[in-house]
Structures are given as structure tokens and as C-alpha cells.
Amino acid sequence: MPVFKPDNSPYWWLDIRHNGHRIRRTTGTASKAQAQEVHDNLKAALWRESRLGESSQTWNDAVKRWLSEHGHKKSITDDKDRLRWLTSRLSGKTLRSITRDTVEALISARLDEPTFSGKKEHHKRKIANSTVNRYLAALSTILRAAVDYGWLDTAPRIRKLPEQKKRVAYLTREQLVILIAELPQHLAEMATFAVTTGLRAANVLGLEWEQVNMETRQAWIHPDQAKAGKAIQIPLNDEAMAVLEGRKGIDARFVFTWQGKRIHTIGAAWDRARIRAGIPDFRWHDLRHTWASWHAMGGTPINVLQELGAWASPQMVQRYAHLAQSHLAGYANKLRPFGQDLGIVHSRDSDKKP
């Protein structure tokens, strides 16, 4: 049969014999009609390849090869999630059949799918353009790779959706105190450590005691753990040291644990706590923004902040520059006035009696 549904799979599979070879694989869809379309498209492509010399490599072929070459990426889990969604709509399609119209259809499909801020239906909200753009970037990556593989002459143009530029989200010290008071102890300790070091969630969750030197008041992140691929030195202030002192002896390996086990995700307790604290729109990653914002407002030079936060380029830390503009005012008056040399009388001088 051309399409069939195995007992152990939610998806329909195709079964094609071509030039003495058997092609048997999933179509990536639970719809029989869509599975039949995938089957027919692939069969037609194989015919064109044998008769007309056209390439019959499919989206699946390109994804499989790209993943085999880039499995080491730190962001591979996110990449796989996006490619999984794209494959559910492009499975079996030949690379040459993916056109601008296909891309536009994908954009519409992703925009129409709701996302959820919680498990209940009333938490449903519209997906952001920035999220759709990440899926389009994954699509572009695979198609450009297909060009490099010689499977495509050119990749179709993929437009980006306009993204709203948002202000940097950060808390005041008063808000942070309220939030931490609402968190369970293990998350309160982690949040305090995150906002006093600027470390990303993955680095806090995976921090081991062998990466901490209590005597020199330093911690470090190994290159393979860092987003930019470079080692990070973290100076520890009094609050960060207090958190570590309180965690000593609880676990032999990991700094932050819960009920004797390593913590892998932040969890729903964070969401419940921030809602109770009256801060509904605040992500864990915004603790890093808070740390950087406080530094900028406290006068830490932007180039120093870049090094402390281990950002790969100055452009990535410029989002905090506007918070540090007050330090420029003092330099304005360093320019020696020359108005009097030109006979210019300032208003405050004209008020003086001769």
C-alpha cells in the first residue's frame, strides 16, 4: 500500500519502490490526506529525477545531513524543536518544490498557532513575530545548507517579520526583594545568585563546586558551557558568597539542588511566585538584564560590563547604554567656554548689575 499507519506511530508512513530500491519512512503527519500528498509528491519527484535528471533530495534528506554535521551545537535542542515543526509540514517535499509561496504558507501557519503561557486554555496567547522569525531562520539554515551540498542552485528568499523593539526588562531592588520572598528557598537562592553574578540559567543550574574558589571569591564557566564558547571568570560579591556559604555541604557535586537532586529546569514555581509578587511579565532571563541594568546605572563602563557578562560583541551590550547616560553630563562642562570671547552674554550674566 502507498501509505500506511504502523501501530506504534501516530504518523502515516509511505512505501515506494523506485529503480530497485525501497523507500519506506514516515511522512511526519497524522493526516492520511496529507500523507498521500507527500507520497505523490515524492513519487513524482523520483520520476522527474530518473527521466529528466532533476534532483530529488527532500527536506528530510537536508535536515538529516545538517543535524549529523551540527549535533555539537549548544542550541541544538532548540534547533531540533523548530525543525520538528517545519518537518511536520515539509516532510517528503523535494527541496526544489519549496518556493516563496511555501514559505508564506509556513508563516501563516505558524502565526495561526497559539502558544501557551500555562497549561490552561485561558493562558493561550498569540505567537510573537520574533518567535516566528526563529523558525524562518531554521528554514533558511537548512535551505542554504542544501545549496552548499549542491542539492539546490539557489535558496528562496525568506522575509523576516517586523519585530517590536522592547525596553530592557529589569526590576528595582524593592521588586526583587518582594519576588525573592515569594520563591521557595532553592529558587530564592538561585535567583539571588543569578542577579548578583549575571549568569545565565543554564550556568546557574549546572554550576559545580569544582568551579568555585571560595578563598579567591571567584567562580568560572568552562568554554563548553558558555554561550560564546569562551571561559568566563565570575567575581563573587558578598551576596553571592553568602548564598554559596549557605549551600556548602548540601551536595558534593552541584551547588544548587532540590531534595538531593540536581535541578534541570526552573519550573512552574517561578511563574506562580512572580504572579503573587505582582510581576506577571518577567522571565528568569530578565534577572540577567536586571544585573546588567544595575551595573550600567551604577556607573560600570559598558566595555567592562561586556567582559563581566561575557557578551561576544559590544553591540549586544549596547541595549544597556541608555541607562548609563548620566555619566556623560560631567564631561559636557569640560569644554572651555568661548562665548565671552565672541561678545556673547549669557542670560544669567545679563541679570547682574553693572
Beta strands, then each sheet from edge to edge (+ up, - down):
strand 1: 3-4
strand 2: 13-18
strand 3: 21-26
strand 4: 115-116
strand 5: 124-125
strand 6: 212-213
strand 7: 218-221
strand 8: 232-235
strand 9: 257-258
strand 10: 261-262
sheet 1: 1+ 2- 3+
sheet 2: 4+ 5-
sheet 3: 6+ 7- 8+
sheet 4: 9+ 10-
end
